[in-house]
Amino acid sequence: MTASLETSAVPVGAGEPAKRPAQAIEKLQELTIIGLLDEKPMMIWASHYLSAMAKALLDDAELGMKS
């Protein structure tokens, strides 16, 4: 059985700003699960790398809101 990642991209201006990080994290979780189920370590590493980038962006946004 091969899992597939839904390819619907979230446009930059779509939705409420508070929902976009949650949607990105949801896609990263899907990517991790698919990597595990299909035994594709490259997908797991991609998810790990992208989640670190997402965290850095959220940290920067938090610092920007404080100043």
C-alpha positions in Angstrom: 0.0 0.0 0.0 1.4 3.4 -1.0 0.2 6.4 0.9 -0.1 9.7 -0.9 0.3 13.3 0.2 -2.5 15.6 -0.7 -1.0 18.2 -3.1 -3.3 21.1 -2.4 -1.1 24.1 -1.7 -2.2 26.8 0.7 -1.9 30.2 -1.0 0.0 32.8 1.0 -3.0 35.1 1.3 -5.7 32.4 1.9 -7.4 31.7 5.2 -6.9 33.2 8.6 -3.3 33.8 9.6 -3.7 31.8 12.8 -4.7 28.7 10.7 -1.7 28.7 8.3 0.9 27.4 10.8 -1.5 24.7 11.9 -2.0 23.6 8.3 1.7 23.5 7.7 2.3 21.4 10.8 -0.5 19.1 9.6 1.2 18.6 6.3 4.5 17.9 8.0 2.8 15.2 10.1 1.4 13.6 6.9 4.8 13.7 5.3 6.3 11.9 8.3 3.6 9.3 8.4 3.9 8.6 4.7 7.7 8.3 5.0 7.2 5.7 7.7 4.5 3.7 6.0 6.3 3.7 2.6 9.7 3.2 4.2 11.1 6.4 2.6 13.7 7.9 4.9 14.1 10.9 2.5 10.5 12.0 3.3 11.2 11.7 7.0 14.3 13.9 6.7 12.4 16.4 4.6 9.7 16.6 7.2 12.4 17.1 10.0 14.2 19.8 8.0 11.0 21.7 7.1 9.6 21.5 10.7 12.9 23.1 11.9 12.4 25.9 9.4 8.8 26.4 10.4 9.8 26.6 14.0 12.4 29.2 13.2 9.8 31.3 11.3 7.3 31.1 14.2 10.0 32.1 16.6 10.9 35.1 14.5 7.3 36.1 14.2 6.9 35.8 18.0 9.9 38.1 18.5 8.5 40.6 16.0 5.2 40.7 17.8 7.0 41.4 21.1 9.0 44.4 19.8 
